[in-house]
Amino acid sequence: MFFNPQTIDRAIGDIQKAIGSIDVDGLLLVREDLQAELAIMAPTDTPVRNRLNRIQGNGKAHAWYQLTPTVATEGLFLGTAPSNAFFERGGLPNATQASYKYKSAPYVSLGDMIVVSFFDQMAGATYADVKKLQTKIKMINTALIEEWAIINGDSAANPLQFDGLLKQITSNTVDALGAPFELEQLTALMQKITLVGGKPQAAVMSYRDNQRFSSEILSSYYRLFQAGAGALADVPAGVAITKWVSPFGTIDIIGSRFLPNTGVTGDIIIIDDKTVLDDGNAVQMVDLMPISSIDLALLQTAYRTIIAEFTVLQMTCEAFQGKIVNVGTPA
């Protein structure tokens, strides 16, 4: 086939007219830097969950015996009081057997779901493992759900939940009647726990009350010393109180976003989670199945995974715990 050179030149001219170009100063041909990890703009810390002891459970429910003290005129004892413990040679003490309460709590199922379509998994194959990333996020969320339940769980409001600290603590309770809490209320509550044999380990409160607690503590100081520093050493402008040397020992101060941080009344929880008794720690988690990732069958072309745990909060010794309720907002 023969082409006229002039016809070819005109065709090339038409093509060049159809393609427009604009000169741009300072334009650099660079790729986008997509970071491999997701920036999680959400809470991820679970301080109460992290500190509790965890033991392996079995069966459909967890059961235990709770030792209760015998009240005598001389104080609290485990059965026989001093007035009946002394006896003559050849005789026997007038003994009183220790008292127990049988406790039982069913395991609850809590968790979250991951659904990643086959298309999304393939589309991200050269960038990030979408399924793996979602598994990490949902595991964090499941831990956050458990943290909330450890504090606020209420089986009366939702039979699928286990009872949390606020629900299970009934003996040592102080009512602030809508007023801001005072340090004397905390120390009085800790004294009651100590008198029955416990050792307060931590105070869990909202960030609102944590701020008031810091102000109350600092207002009682006359001087601040920087340990091991010279007279001209720099001193930080602020003080973060994470531990408090109380009259009844050193306790951890834990701020929680799962207690009211707004103008409504809230609660403060005092826990003894370290004292070890016959059936484990005074308060602990019992896991039938610890937090786990379980792949389910494909639904059409979507990957499905459940992140779940079967667990329950066991309060072996409720008398070693306490709470201040109806704490109001500081003026």
Stockholm file with secondary structure:
# STOCKHOLM 1.0

chainA/1-331         MFFNPQTIDRAIGDIQKAIGSIDVDGLLLVREDLQAELAIMAPTDTPVRNRLNRIQGNGKAHAWYQLTPTVATEGLFLGTAPSNAFFERGGLPNATQASYKYKSAPYVSLGDMIVVSFFDQMAGATYADVKKLQTKIKMINTALIEEWAIINGDSAANPLQFDGLLKQITSNTVDALGAPFELEQLTALMQKITLVGGKPQAAVMSYRDNQRFSSEILSSYYRLFQAGAGALADVPAGVAITKWVSPFGTIDIIGSRFLPNTGVTGDIIIIDDKTVLDDGNAVQMVDLMPISSIDLALLQTAYRTIIAEFTVLQMTCEAFQGKIVNVGTPA
#=GR chainA/1-331 SS CCCCHHHHHHHHHHHHHHCCCCCCTTCCCCCCCCCSSCCCCSCCCCHHHHHSEEEECCSSEEEEEEEECEEETTEEESSSCHHHHCCCTTCCCCCCCCEEEEEEEECEEEEEEEEEEHHHHHHTTTTCCHHHHHHHHHHHHHHHHHHHHHHHCCTTTCTTSCCCHHHHCCSSEEECTTSCCCHHHHHHHHHHHHHTTCCCCEEEEEHHHHHHHHHHHHHTCSCCCCTTCCTTCCCCSCCCCSEEEETTEEEEEEEETTSCCSSSCEEEEEECCCCEETTEESEEEEEEEEEEEEECCCBTTEEEEEEEEEEEEEESCGGGCEEEEEECCCC
#=GC SS_cons         CCCCHHHHHHHHHHHHHHCCCCCCTTCCCCCCCCCSSCCCCSCCCCHHHHHSEEEECCSSEEEEEEEECEEETTEEESSSCHHHHCCCTTCCCCCCCCEEEEEEEECEEEEEEEEEEHHHHHHTTTTCCHHHHHHHHHHHHHHHHHHHHHHHCCTTTCTTSCCCHHHHCCSSEEECTTSCCCHHHHHHHHHHHHHTTCCCCEEEEEHHHHHHHHHHHHHTCSCCCCTTCCTTCCCCSCCCCSEEEETTEEEEEEEETTSCCSSSCEEEEEECCCCEETTEESEEEEEEEEEEEEECCCBTTEEEEEEEEEEEEEESCGGGCEEEEEECCCC
//
